[in-house]
């Protein structure tokens, strides 16, 4: 069933009116979204002890958030286009603050899980809304730097989230872990209302079958991946969930190819700029998700303390955040696709080095930290041009396209984490990172897909092409 209107869903043209204050308001949502995702990693045992719950019950806190967070991104992108991206972004900030307050005061684990699931639904709007508003507010000549700032805050959130959660829970208790997100969200809300102009929403058709099948299939993929390694859950059950979800997504593709006005223009997803950006983002997040889980597990197994493993792991997100602004400036000079390939080559080297070094009986900790720093540099060099490239593609001109890009991006993290549980249960750490290297190799191969329209235009367009990935 399709809800029809008389006005076509034409993309909104960029304004190039963005200011540093407007960007700072958008970065507040980026930070609170990242913190929402990982701030419970360290305090989780304390929460389980408080509610006298098992680890399997506690896993619902992470799974519930990820299910609603990842699966709802394309729909959140559509809603932003339909009702205005600023309006939806403000609603996400306010919703995140409310859900954080609800989680902090939850009397039972079940209610805490419910608040976390609602928080994931609110946070799902951040990535497509922020990327869409950046593309709208910042023209081609300034966009790479704005996306570089976005990547910096992403890295900072990855770096400080677990540490902040552990510190706050250790000092004041786990309920206070949610409190810092409330003022950040409210400050971002105030800044958005003050410095970001109203984004013009427009009447659009909603392809209900397409939206439902994409959301349900994506949620099923995340659920199936999270079931691997869970105590009491047979691998066959996870396999069945994944198989059914893949079938639903195949149905989504078939439907969208036949629909007059589909929820997502599937043909635009295979256009060269979007495809190579999405594949590179998946590879980058696959390696990030695998490293953040596998490296501390491996170091613990060789006798390293939790504090030592955490300090060594910190090298990855720290370098990732520190280099993101430099990458944003460099993209303007050398071109997005060149930076993307350079980052993938660095990341490929890092995965091979991790496979070799961590396979030793007693890995040298300083060497592991150095390789993680190299991995962080590779991720930083991939993240900015991939995100900028997606916004320059025809699919990225629409909220559903940006939602699909971020769904693929965060899907890479989920698949990477699931691969760790499979690999540790069957093989050793060496093959684990060899597969990571293969995934990066696929991203590198995809970077050679197609050519941009700007590459065939005159000299007036060449400066613009440098900012495209």
N, C-alpha and C positions, 0 to 999 in steps of 0.2 A: 504494500500500500504506500502511495506517495502523496504527501501533502503538496498541493500545487499553488503557485502564485503566478502573477503575470509579469514579474520583473526578473530578468536573468541575473545569475550570481556572478557579476563581473568583478574582477579583482580591483581593490582600491589602490590607486597610484601612490607612490612614495611622496613624502613632503620635504624631506631633508631639512626639517626644522628642529631636530632634536638638540637638546642642550645637556651639559654635564649633570645638571640637577634632575632632568627627566630620566637620564640613564641611571642615576643613583637610586631613583624610586623603583625602577625596574630590577635593579640588582638586589634590592631588599627582598623581593619575592623569590629571586633565584636562590638567595642564601637560605631563606626560611624553608624553601622546598627541599633543598639538599639536606639541611639539618633534620627535617622531619623524617627523612629516609633513613638516616644512619645514627641518630643520636641515642637510640636505645640499644645499640650493639653491646656496649660495655655494661650498662646497668641491668641487662636482662636477668642475670642470676639473682640479683637483689629483688626484682619484681616477682620472680617465681617463688622465692623464699617468703615474701610478704603474703602472697596468696596461697601458699602451700600447694603450688601447681607443678606439674611435670614439665620437662623440656618440650615434649610434644605439644602440650597446651600453650606453652610460651611461643612456639613457632607460629601460632596463629597471629601474634602481634605483628610479625614481619610479613607473613603471607597475606593477611587481611589488607594491610596497607598497600603492598605491591600489586595485589589483584585489582583494586579500584584505581590505583595510581596509573599503572601502565595501560590497562585496557581502556580507560576512559579518555585518553589523550586525543584521539581523532574526533570523538564526539565533542570534547571541550573546544577543539579548534573550530568545529562547525558552529557551536553556540557563540563563540567569539565573533565570527564573521556575521552571524545572524543578528545578534543583539548589541554588538560593539565590543571590541577587544578590551578597551579600558574598563568598561562596565563589568565584564567577566573577570578581569584581573582584580578589580577592587573586591568583587564578591569572593574570589579565591583567598585574598588576603584576610578579609573579615572572617570567612569560614575557617581558615587555618587557625586564627586566634581563638575562635570559639571552641574548636575541636581540641586545641591544646589545653584550654581551661577545663574542658570536660574530662580529658584524659588525666589531668593532674588531680582531679577530685573524684575519680571513678571508685565506687565502693567495692566492685567485684571485678574479677578478671574478664568476665564476659562483657561487662559494660566498657571496660578499657579497650577490648578488642573492637567493639562497635565504634567507639570514638576514633580509634586508629583507622578503621576502614573508611569512616566519613572524612577523616583527615586526608587520606589518600585520594579520595574523590575531589576534595578541594584543591589539593596540590597538583592534580592532573592538569589543571588549567594553566599552571605557571609557565611551563616550557613553551607550548604553542603560542600563548598570549604574549610572553616576553619576546620571543623570537619574531613574532609577527609585528609587534609594536616597534622593535628595533629596526626591522626592514622598512617599516612605514616612516619612521622618524629620521632615519639616517640614510642618506644617499650612498651610491656605490663607492664614492671616494672616501667616505668616513665609516662605512659599515664594518670593515674588517677590524678596525680599532675598537668599535663598540662591541662587536662580538668577542674580541680579545678580552675586554673587561668582563663580559659575561662568563667567559671561560675561566678567568682568574677567580671569580667568586665561586664558580663550581668547584674549582680545585681547593679553595679555602674551606668550603663546606665539607669536602671529603677529608681534609686534613684535620680540622678542628672538631668536627662532629663527635666522633667516638671519644676523643680526649675530653671535650667539654662535658659530654654525658657522664663519663667516669668521674671527673672531678666534682661536678655538682652533686651526683648521687652519693659520692663518698663524704662530702661535707654536710649536706642538708637532707639527703634522702632522695629516693628515685622520683617522687612526685614533683620535685623542683626542677627536674630535667626538662619538663615541658614549658616552664615559665619563661625562659629567655626568648622563646619563639613569639610570645604574645607582643612584647613591645616592638620587636623587629617588624612584625606584620603590620602593626598599627602605624608605625613610622612610615613604612612603605605606602600604606593606604593614604595617609595625609599628604605625602609627597606626590603621589599619583594624582590626587584630586587637585593639587596646587600647580603642578608643572607639566602634566601630560594632557594634551588637548583631547577632546572627545573623538573617539574613533567612530566613523559613521557605519552603524549597522545597516543591513539591507535585507529586504525580503528575499528568502531563498527557499528552494524546494528541499524538503527533507525526505530522503530515500530511507524509509523506515526499515525495510528488510535488510538493506545494506548496512545501516548503522547497527542493527541488532546482531547480525551475523559476525561483523567485524569485532564488536565489543565482546560478544560471548566467546568467539574463537580465541581472541587474544587473552582473555581471562583464563580460559582453559589451558592455554599453553603455559602461562605463568604458574597456574596451580599444578599442572603435571610436572613441571620442572622442579617445583618446590617439594614435591612428594619423594623425589629421589633422596635416599639416605635417611629418611624419616624412620624411626624405630616403629616396628609393627606394620609398616606399609610395604607390601610386596612390590618388587619392581614391575610386575605385570600390571598392577593397578595404575601405576604412573604411566605405563606404556599405553594402556587403554584410554586414559584421559587425554594423552597427547594425540593418539590416533584419531579420536573423535573430534578434537579441537582442530586438527589439521584438515579433516573432512569438512568441518564447518567453514574454515577459511577458504577452502577450495570452492565451496558453494558461494561464498561471498564474491570471489573473483569472477566466477561464471555469471552470477547475477549482475555484477557491475558492468561487465562487458556487454550485456544485453540490454540493460536499463537505458531509457532515454535520458534521464538525468540522474546518474548514479551518485551514491554517497561519496565515493572516491573515484576520480578518473584514473583507472588502473593503468591506462596507456601512458599517463604522465609519470608514473612511478618507475618506468623503465627508461625514461629519457636520461641522457648521459649525465647531465649535471646532478640530478637528484639521485640516480642509481649509484654513481661512484661516491657521492657524499654519504649516502645511507650505508653502503657496504663498508666504507672506511670507518664510520662512526660505530657500526656494529663490531668491527674488529678491535677498535680501540677500547670499547667498553667491555668486550669479552676478555681482553687481557687484564683490564683493570679489575673486573669482578673476580677473575681467577687469582690474580696476585694478592689481592686484599684478603682472600680466604686461605689460599694454599701456603703462602710464605710463612705466616705465623704458626700454622699447624706443623709445617716442616721444622721450623726452628724449635718449637716446643718439643718435638720428638727427639731432637738432638741435645736437649738439656738446657736450652735458653729459657730464661724467665719470661713471664708475661710482659714485664716492663721493658726488658731488653728487646723482645720481639716487636713490641709496639714502637719503640724508639727507632728501630731499623726500618720498619714499614713506613714510618713517617716521611722518610726520604722521598718516596714516590709522590704523594700528593703535594708535598712542599715544593718540589721542583716543578711539578705540573702547574701550580698556582703562580710561582715566581716567574716562569717563562712565558705565560700566556700573554701579558701585555707586549712583550718583545715580539712574539709571533704575530700579533695583530698589526704591529707597525711594519714588520718585515714583509707580510703578505702584500702590502701596497706596493712594495718595490720589486719583489721577485715573482709575484703571481701566486694565486692560490693553489693551482695544481702542482706547481713545483714544490711548494711548502708541504702539501699533502703527501707527495711521494717521499720527500726527505724524511718526514715524520714516520711514515710507514717503514722505511728502511731502518731508521734508528730503532723503532719498536721491534722489528724483526730480529735485529742483532740482540736486543735485550732479552727476548724470549729464548733464543738459542743459548745465550750466556746463562740465564737462570736454569735452564735444563741441565747444563753441564755443572755449574757450581753447586746447586742444591742437591745433586745426585751424590756428592761426596759424603762420606760417613760423618765428617765434622766440617760443615761448610764454614769458610772464613767469614766472620760476621761483617768485617769492613768491606769485603768484596761483594757480599750480598747487598749491603747498603748502596755501594757504588753502582751496581747494576740496576737496582731499583730506581736510583736517581736518573740513570740513562733511560729507563722505561718511562719515567715521568716526563722526561724531555720529549720522547717520541709521542706520548699521548698529547702533550701540550701542542706539538707541531701539527697534529692531526685534527684536534678538536675544533680549533678556530676556523681553518679553511673548509672543513666539512660542514660546519653549521652555516657559515657564510654562503657556501655553494648551494646548500639546500634552499636558502631564502631567495637565491637568484634564479632558481629553476621555475618552470611553469607550475609544477605541483606545489612549490613553496609559496606561491602567491595566494594560496588558499589555506584557511585554518586547518582543514582536514589533511592537507598535504604536510603541513608542519607537525600536526599530530602524528601522522604516520612516520615521519622522520624520527621523532622522539620515541615513538613506540618501538621502532627498530633499534634505536640507540640504547634504551633501557632494556630491551629484550636481549641485547648482547651481554649486558651485565648479568642478567638472570641465567642465560645459557652458560656463561663462563663459570658462575658459582655452581650450577648443577654439574658441569663437567668435572669440577674438583671432587665432588662427592663420588662420582662414578669412577674417576681415575684412582683416587686413593683407596677405593674398595677393590680395585682389580689390578692396577699396575703400580708404578712408583712415580715419583715426582718428575723424573726425566721425560717419559712419554707425555705427561700432562702438559708441560710447556712446549714440547715439540708440536703438539696439536695447536697450541696457541700460535706458534710460528706459522703453521699452515694457514690458519685463519687470517693472519696478517698478510701472508703471501697472496691470499685471495683478494684482500683489500687493495694490495699493491697492483695486482693485475687489473682490477676494476678501474683503477685510476687512469688507465689508458683508454677507457671507453669513450668513443665519440669525440666530437669537437664542439666548441661553443659557437653560437652565432657570431659573437664578437670577433672571433678569430678570422672571419671572412669579410669583415667590414673595413672601412678606411681608417686613416690615422686618428680621426676624431674619436673612434670607439676603442682604440687600443688601450688607453689608460683605464677605461672601464673594465676591459677584459682582464686586466691584471688582478682585479679584486675578485674575480670569479674562480671558483675551484672546479 
